[in-house]
Amino acid sequence: MFWAIIDRLLYTDFMIRFLKPKKGVNIWVAYGIILSFHIILDLIHPKVYTFPGAAELLRLTVNFALAFFLLDGNISAKLFASTMIESIFMIIKFVSLTILNGFNEFGIIDTRTHNQFFDAMRLLFTILFPVALFIASRVVLHMNRKEKYAFDSLEW
């Protein structure tokens, strides 16, 4: 659960930094509301979802709704921010699971050390996943910054 909270803090931080809170909304209140909704979604995850992809679809919907009510920006920016962080999350998860599965498929590991190896690799990916999510979200935030070299329509 600790690592899930770290992931949700990164989700929340990305949304707040990408769009900024609306006028009249305190930044800490926005952090608290968005983080609370993500933690609630994680707690009800095993009990509610009945088909694959339901968690991601619900998280995407909640991200967009929270961005719509709490954060500043136009509809397309809110939709982009909510889908971007979910896409980054899914790509990093897919790559890490593919790497972990590749070790097993190509016979790189011995059957005697199979459980120990996967326990160690799972722990390694559990630690590296938030780091990769942090780096990827910072790259997107850096590319989106509204300073001298932002990616505006005038610079294309």
N, C-alpha and C positions, 0 to 999 in steps of 0.2 A: 504494500500500500504506500510505503514511503516513496518509491520510485514513481508510482502513479501520480502522487501529489506533485513531485518535481516536474513531471511531464505537463500536468495541468497548469502549474505556475508558468511554464514556458509558453503554453497556449495563450494564457491570459496576458502575459507580458507582450507577446507578439501582437495580439489584437489591440491592446491599449497603445502601444508604440506606433502601430501602423496607422490607426485612425484618430487617436486622441479623443478624450471624453467630450461630450457636448457641453456647451456653456451651462452652468448651473449644476453640473454633475461633478462631485468631488472625485478625484482620481482614485482615492482609496476605497470609496464606495463602489466605483466601477470595478476595481480589482476584486473586491469582496463578493460582489454579485456574480461576476463571471466565474470566478474560482469556485464559488458555492455550487453553481449549476453544474460545472464539470465534475465536481466530486460527487454530487447526487447522481449524475448519470453513471459514474463508475460504480457506485454502490448498488444501483438497481440493475446494472448490466446483466448479471447472470439470471435474474429472475424474470425479466420482461421480454427480452428479445427472442423471437421465434424463428427468424430466418437470417441467413448470412448477409452481412452488410447493413443490418438494422442499426447497429451501434454507430457506424459511421454516418449513416443517413440522419439519424436523430441528432448526433453531435453537430453535423453540418447545419441542420435546421436551427438548433439552439444557438450556435455561433452567429448565424445570420440574424436571428430574432434579437439577440442581445446587442449585436452591433447596431441594429436598426433603432433600438430604443435608447441605448446608452452612449453610442459613439458617434462622432462627427464624420461627415463625408457623404458623398453621393451613393446611390444604391449600387452602382457597379463597383465602387471601391469596397463597399461592405461585403458584397458577394465575393469579390476577388479575395479579400482578406480571410473570410471564413473558409473558402475552398482551398486557399493556398496553404494554410497551416495544416489542414486535414490531409492535403495531398503530400506535403512534406512528411508528415507523420507516417502515412501509409507507404511511401517510397522507402523511407529508412527502415521501417518494419519489414517490408518485402525483401530488401537487400540483405538485412541481417539474417532473416530466416532462410533465405536461399543459400547464403554462405554456410550457415550451420548445417543445412541439409546436404550441401555438397560434400562436406567431410564424410558423411555417412555413405552417400551414394557411390563415391569413387573408391571406397575401401581404404581411406587414409588412416582410419583408426582401427585398432585391434578390438576384437570382440570382448577380450578380457577387461579392457580399460574403457569400454563403451560408456558405462554409466558415469564413471569419474570424469571422463573427458567432456561429456555433455553437461554435467553439472558445472564444471569449470567454465566451459564456453557460454553457458546460459548466464552465469554470474558476470562474465566479461561483457557480454552483449547487454545485460541489464544496466551495467555501469556506462558503457559506451553509447547506448541509445540516447539518453538525455544530452550527452555531449554533442553528438551528431545533430540532434534536433536543435540545440542551441546555436551551433555554428551555421546550419542551414537557414534558420530563421534570421540570424544576424546578417547573412549575405543578402537575403531578400529585403530586409529593412535598410541595409546600406544602399542597395540599388534603388530603393523607393524614396530616399530622403529628398526633401524639398529644398535643396540648396543650389549651389551654382551649377552642379552637374547632374541634376535630376533627369529622369527619363520623361521629359515632357513631350507633347505632340509637336512642339516647335523644333525639337532637336532631332527628330527622325529624319 
